[in-house]
């Protein structure tokens, strides 16, 4: 968490408004000074236009202020949990107090210094624009949005008028502002591992968890990078072709595995690892993609979910959202797939639960989950998953055994 960087960004937004509005003031002063040479209608249009820009700048800056205050409020709560070793009750209420007043359970938070909504309002109203300005906003309604963002629903009322009563703007706008939780430390991991295995929120970046192309015939189990070029052999490469009838046995045997769209029995040509009848393989499997040939399911599998596990990514799922995690609430999200979940490593600091599902919120509960499954190709010595999650992660066909 780059707290210093966040603080610097937080203190910049009001300055940006000042830099934008100062030229507007000069513009108004100039036109007022030459008002005798232009008509009153043109003067009204000029002033109204400048008032519009002042109001728009305040509106835009309001969104930045909420994002800054919300983000730093989340940082303050996570920091408090890690320092004190206790979750926070009523995460939404505490976050609201931090954003509005800079206090956490009645104590001033140093992380909120100069970054509360009240301080932002005072800064904006103290900027000289040449107009009378006023603004007010409602208390935020805070709610989980999609697991990776928290939504702040607020109304802001903006008033801008000139001292000659030529023009006036009064408007109230409803704002739905998303504050990201990416990069924030997950307090569930910190508290359940004694701080030995901390984890920050990183979003799973791939478009799918697992993809399989079924075949009709197959033999052997192997893995490697896809190549569509038969002139590029190697034991770590998997050749993908429409048909292999014109390719010599020696060439086929020089690859770690072969995937053929036609239904050809390559075992008769001494190819140890292959799947044939894999319709659409040449169009679906791109050059360099890492795949597995699985003899039991007679399929080709691409499993980016493994990279997700190894890199500690979080997935949209049934797990608790970030606000629930702040409260230590490990029940499923009330909003279905708008929660967060990740997988727990077998590593130092992680409790030993050899027969327990590795979905984080289930793993860290005291309840023991039965009927979990192993999955071929995915850390088979320790990785376990609930039967219901097998289909959610598209791993049906690779799961086996009962833990």
Buried (B, 14 or more C-beta within 10 A) or exposed (E): BEEEEBBEBBBEBBEEBBEBBBEBBEBBEEBBEEBEEEEEEEBEBBBBEBBBBBBBBBBBBBBBBBBBBBBBBBBBBBBBBBEEEEBBEEBBEBBBBBBBBBBBEEEEBEBBBBBBBEBBBEBBEEBEBBBEBEBEBEEBEBBBBBBBBBBBBBBBEBBBBBEEEBBBBEEEEEBEBBBBBEEBBBBBBBBBBEEEBBBBBBBBEEEEBBBBBBBBBBBBBBBBBBBBEBEEBEEEBBBBBEEBEEBEEEBBBBBBBBBBBBEBBBBEBEBBBBBBBBBEBBEBBEEEBBBBBBBEBBBBBBBBBBEBBEEBBBBBBBBBBBBBBBBBBBEBBEBEBBBBBBBBBEEEEBEEBEEBBBBBBBBBBEEEBEEBBBBBBBBEEBBBBBBEBBEBBBBEBBBEEEB
